[in-house]
């Protein structure tokens, strides 16, 4: 990553400043600490006091530069140079210099993305197993789930449409609907009929994130 840092400074001369006949710029900018760039610009050259003057005067100024960059940047491998330099004479006594500092090989720190609560689904198995499976949606399509669960504990679960089979246990697959899914694609994927799905699911309207019980 490259970054341009503009710098401007008005240099006030003690004498009249009619014309700059020569000018040069040097610098000793370097990184300081973790996120700072510091140093000096050395501006020097020659100038005329008046247009008709045959003589030239010399000048030299050290201009301090210091900047603290955002903590998100890493300066371990940066290179610092001058991208542009220009000047302007103001009111015959002020030399306004503009310097663009070029910082290259700038890196940004990687920030670990927070996991949102809505991006995970907790699936609780029967109490005696004492296991908790956290299933990220759109990564795991199905989960083996025991069918026989006490009615009072499951009145509001996805198994509320299942009939009681006494002491008989049978495994069912739970499919999490994705974007672009339809009843037809689910039927084709698992090789079941619509009538079989109707026994355990309300298929009037399905949307992404819904769970469909697939009988074995």
Secondary structure, 3 states (H helix, E strand, C coil): CCEEEEEEEEEECCCCCCEEEEEEEEECCEEECCCEEEEEEEEEEEEECCCCCCCCEEEEEEEEEEEECCCCEECCCCEEEEEEEEEEEECCCEEEEEEEEEEECCEECCCCCCCCHHHEEEEECCHHHCCEEEEECCCCCCCEEECCCCHHHCCCCCCCCCCCCCCCCCEEEEEECCCCCCHHHHHHHHCCCHHHHHCCCCCCCCCCCCEEEEEC
